[in-house]
Amino acid sequence: MKTLTSLAVTAWLTLTAPHSLADEPPRSGQLVFDRAVELVIGHYHDTSALERFGAVVKQEIAVAPIRADTPRIRVNEAIDRVLASLGASHTGRFQPDTIAYFELADIFRFAIRNDLRRLFPPDGEVSYPGIGMIVQPANGALFVSDVYDGSPAARAGMLVGDEVLSVDGAPYHEIASFRDKIGRSVDMRIRRSAGAQPVTIKIAVERLRPLRTFEKAIEDSVTVSERNGKRIGYVRLWTLSAPDGLDIVARELADGRLKDADGLVVDLRGRWGGGPSDAAELLVGDTPTFRLIQRDGEATLANMRWRRPVIAIIDEGARSGLELFAYALKTNGIPLVGARTAGALLAGRAYLLPDDSLLEVAVSDAVIGDDVRLEGRGVEPDIPVAFSLPYAAGRDPQRDAALEQMGRILTGG
């Protein structure tokens, strides 16, 4: 969710003036649908697209009239179609029965600050019951696509590529499968290889706070491996939206587990973007590492710059601020391994709809330099490596290729 400077995070600061259409789409009388249309017309960054958008809205209303009593599934489908007609990133609707809803609510917490205590009582802290993994459909089944480092799913041994069959004997649902089960364990039935007998894994359910979960995942992703006498560090940037995410990496590079690494593999295959536009300067900037030292000798890291070899891993999970990070690395000669990034580089802002679903609207275009746009294009890897999700059993050819390439760089091979 993940943004010109912080794409998914600071875009809520962009308050665009409402636009008007000569022939404004008619109102349907359905509050959620009409409000979604109104917000797009009032805030979408490209006014030239609004005439086409309005035509799609009219078509949706005409084909099967939308009224106050229209079934929710029909309203949902209509909203999805009119938003899809814009063909833009950072534009979509997110329902409270999805992990993305909670993660984006935390990322855009300032934009919805007046509703946080109502939505997430009693303290307004965004959280959800979960185990720290993401699934996606493929070939008519559900497969684990991400396991957050340090999460209950990771501790239980869930692997990317596992086919998810059921949770406590019922079909898997991102939120509903774990609701009212915090502090307990669930039995997740999975299949690890095609045609294999299912196995059951017991996983603890926790109350997950999205941005804190990402910070923990970044911290717990750090590893150091040795190849031919050289130490290769690895860290995964799940998002740049977590307040302490980059600081965690900087501390690990300056004084932590990555301090003595000869080379670094930074994994940009994240969930959401966000973050500052100059985030990549941590690895390619010209300013020196800088510390503030108090009279008692205690030092505070103020600025960190890594000066040793770097390789980055990218795929469609590198979007928004992470995509800008990848572009900055590539233009500085850092090799990129994996697959093309998402091509999702607009600035989004979040709005609550009357049913408390979350609407993200692309409120600003994003241009790098004078005329470079990554929206719809993405960043291509220097070393393409394919990845097949179903039954991967935790194998990661993109990471393996990055480590192998770093080994060659460090040994001159």
Secondary structure as UniProt FT lines:
FT   TURN            7..9
FT   HELIX           10..13
FT   TURN            22..23
FT   HELIX           31..43
FT   HELIX           47..49
FT   HELIX           50..63
FT   TURN            68..69
FT   HELIX           72..84
FT   TURN            85..86
FT   STRAND          92..94
FT   TURN            96..97
FT   HELIX           99..107
FT   TURN            108..112
FT   HELIX           113..115
FT   HELIX           116..119
FT   TURN            121..123
FT   STRAND          128..130
FT   STRAND          133..138
FT   TURN            139..140
FT   STRAND          141..147
FT   TURN            149..150
FT   HELIX           152..156
FT   TURN            160..161
FT   STRAND          163..167
FT   TURN            168..169
FT   TURN            174..180
FT   TURN            182..183
FT   STRAND          185..191
FT   TURN            194..195
FT   STRAND          199..204
FT   STRAND          206..208
FT   HELIX           210..221
FT   STRAND          223..227
FT   TURN            228..229
FT   STRAND          230..236
FT   TURN            243..244
FT   HELIX           245..254
FT   TURN            257..260
FT   STRAND          263..267
FT   TURN            277..280
FT   HELIX           281..284
FT   STRAND          290..293
FT   TURN            295..296
FT   STRAND          299..303
FT   STRAND          310..314
FT   TURN            316..317
FT   HELIX           321..331
FT   TURN            332..333
FT   STRAND          336..338
FT   STRAND          347..352
FT   TURN            354..355
FT   STRAND          358..364
FT   TURN            369..371
FT   TURN            375..377
FT   STRAND          383..384
FT   TURN            390..391
FT   TURN            393..394
FT   HELIX           397..411
//
